[in-house]
Amino acid sequence: MERISIQMIKKRLDLLNSMVGIIKPVYYKTIGGYNIYSGYGKTGIEKTTSERGTSTVIIPLGTKRETFDRLCSFIDGLAIGIDLDN
């Protein structure tokens, strides 16, 4: 099992943002953009919901492996939803 890095999570996050139509989100300024947040040595994913930087937790804090796996599952689910709409 390979070690998960922040760069690997960021690449998946770029994919997720492109799927929702956001090319390069500005941290906490692009409404609808997904960002990494961290605390206590853990990592999570949040979505910016207002111009003031308010955000909603999408994936709660966990290890990098847990966050990466959940992010991949989230992307797979979104891809299925997009396919169903077409």
FENBELLIN-V134290 format. One record per pair of residues at least 12 apart in sequence whose C-alpha atoms are under 6 Angstrom apart, sorted by the first residue. I is the first residue (numbers start at 1). J is the second residue. If there is no record, write none. Layout:
[[I J] [I J]]
This chain:
[[4 65] [9 68] [28 48] [28 53] [29 51] [31 48] [31 49] [31 50] [32 47] [32 48] [32 49] [33 47] [33 48] [34 46] [34 47] [42 61] [42 62] [42 63] [43 61] [43 62] [43 64] [44 59] [44 60] [44 61] [44 67] [45 58] [45 59] [46 58]]
